[in-house]
Amino acid sequence: GSLSERYQRLDSSLIQQVGAWQLLQGGVEWTQDRYKGVNRLVGDDRGQQVTTADYWLQDRLQLGPRVTLTLGGRITNNSMFGVYAVPKLGLLVRLTPRLLLRGSFGRGFRAPTVGELYYHYLHPESGYQVIGNPNLDPETSRSFSTGMTYRFDRVRLTFDLFRNDIRNLIETGQAGFPQTSAELAQLFEMYQIPASYQAIPGLFTFLKVNRGQVFTEGLETGVEVSPFRNFALRG
């Protein structure tokens, strides 16, 4: 098969200091992805296209000599999935000259890519095929983290706890080995995938799917030692 992709991106940002205690940042990002190719995407050489415009703003406020508050947000306008707005919040507290505390909260949004929606990548020589899913929903998420940094002499210690809750995680699922056209049609009916996706029976089949509720959580620690100037060990 053939493959052609035209990816365009434009972005612009502004930074404005407001007095001695406030920093405003904002910007616009525009992307367009056009993807086409025989035996690659539904539509073959007609291809598929998605356009996204992002508008973001961040305000960093110094609430005294020891506390910094960061407020921000992003609005995404996706040509396939419409408009989504996501906020974020961060707090930094210098409790002592050696001890720094931090915390953050944010939401996220990721639309399916052109390939995830429209793949019909057939590779009979290797015995597999990858099929997109036009019924995918965008991923949405919320993230929490809290942590600390402690310095003494030439040593810096870090400690962070985090959790990410993700809804409609997009991933590649194994759909088995449909041996006949009837089995393949049953699989497509299960996921409501149109017959125009042109899969082939007798190949190991991968499908793009949503996972309803997923989370990651954990603990990260680190240490940095600087035994002398211009040299550091991290672990």
N, C-alpha and C positions, 0 to 999 in steps of 0.2 A: 504494500500500500504506500501512499504518499502522505506527507505531513507538511502543513504550512501554518505558522502562527505569526500573527502580527500583534505585538503588545505595545501599547502606547501609555505613557505616564507623564503627567504634569503635576507639579506641586509648588506651592508658595507658602511662606510663613512669615509672621511678623512678631517681633519682641519689643515690648515697651516697658521701661522702668517707670513706676509711678511712685514718686517720693523715694524714701529710703527703705520702705518696708514692704513693697509690693512689686511683683514682676508679672506682667500679663504676656501670654503667648497665645498665638492662634494661627490657623492655617487652613488651606484648602488643598485636597488631593483629588486628582481625576485620573482614572485608568480606564482603558478599553482593551479587551482581549478578544481577538477574532481568531478562531481556530478552525481549520478545515483539513480534509484529507480523506481519500478513499481508504476504506477499511480502518478508519480511525474514529470518526464521529458520524452520528446520524446527520444526514444532509450531504455527506460526502464532500464534493468540491464546492457546494454552496456554503457549507460551514455553519457555525453558530457564533454568536457575539454577545458579550455582556459588557455593560458600562456601569461604572461605579463612581460616585462623587462623595467625598468625605469632607465634613466641616468640623474642625475641632477647636476647643478653647481651653486654656489652663490658666489659673490664677494662683500664684504662690504668694502667700501672705506671711510675713514675719510678725508673729504675735509676741513681741518682746524679744529679748536677747537669746532665749532658750527654746522657743517654740516656733515651729514652722508648719503652717497648714497649707495643703495643696488641694484645690478644688478644680475639677475639670469635667469635660464631657465631649462626646463625639456623636455627630449625626451622620448616618450613612444612607445614601439614596442609591439603591441597586435597581438596575433596569428590569430585573426579573422578580425581585421580592419586595420592592417598595422601600419605605423609609423606616429606619430603626434609630433610636437614640439610646446611648449608653453613658452612664456617669462614672466618675471615679473620685476617690477621696483618700488623702494621705496625711499622716500626722507624724512629725518628728520632734522629739523632746530631748534636749541635752540636759539630763538630770544632774550630772556633775561634769567637770572637765574630762573625766575618764569614761563616763557611762552615757551611752546614747540609746534611747528607746524609739521604736518606730512601729507604725501600724498602717494598714491600707485596706481599702475595700474598692472593688470595681466590678462592673458588668462588662460582658463582651458579646460580640456578634460576628459570625462568619457565615457568609453565603456559600452555597455549593459552587465549585468552579464549573467552567464550561464542560470540562472532561467528566467530572463526577455526574453531571446531568445527562450527557449525551454520548458517552463512549459506546462504540460497538467495535472494540478492538479484537479482531479475530486472528489467532495465531495457531493454525492447525499443525504447522510443522513442529511446534513445541507442545501441542496437546492441550492448549488452554485458550480461554477468551475472557475479556473483561467487559462487562456490560454496565452502562450508566443507568441512572434512575431519575426520570423526569419528575417523580413525586417526592424527591428529597425536600425536607424542611431545613431552613438555616439552623446552624448551631447557635445557641445562646448559653451564656455562662455567668456565674458570679464567683468572685474570688475574694478570699480573706487571707491576710497575713499579719503576723506580729513578730517582732524580734528585737534584738539588742546587740550593741557592739561595745566591748569593753577594752580599753587600752591601758597598758602599764609598761613602763620602760620601753623596750623594743618589741613588745608582743601585742598583737591585736586578736581578740577572740570575737567570733560572731555566732549568733544562735537565732534561728528563725523557725517558726511554725506556720504552715500554710494549709489551706483547703480550697479546692476548686470544684464547684458543682456545675456540671455540664448537661444541658438538655439537647437531645437530638444530635449527639455526636455522629459525625459522618465518618464512616470507615468502609473498608473493603471486606465484605463477608464472603465466605465460601458457600456456594450454592450447590455443591455436589457435582455429579457427573451424569446429566440427563442423556440417556442413550437414544431416545427417539424424539421425533417432532412433537408427539403428544405429551411426553414428559416435559419438554421445553415449553410448550404452550401452557401447561399447568403451572410451571414455575413463573412464567410471565404474568399469568392471571393472578397468582398469589400476590405479586408486587405491583400489579396494574401497569405493567410495562407494555407499550404498544408493540405490535409485530414488526413495525418499521425498524426496530433495533437489530433485526437480521442476525440473530444468533444461529449457531450451527450445533446440531445434536452430536454427541459423541466426544465433546471436549469438556475438560474440567472447567467449571464456570465460576467466575467471581462477579459479585454484584455489589454496587454501591448502596449502602443501607444506613438508616438512622438507628442509633441506640438511644432509647428513651431517656434514661437517667444514669449518669456516670459521675463518679467523683474520684478525685485524687486528693490525698492528704499526706502530710509528712513533716519531717523535721530535718533541717539542714544546719550543720555546724561547720565552722571553719577556724583556722588559726593561721596567722601570718607572723613570722619572726624575721626581724631585720638585725642580724648580728653586727653589721657595720654599714656604713653609708653606701647607697647605690647597689645594695644586694638584699634580696628578700627570699625567704622560703615560705611557700603556702601549701596548706593541705586541708 
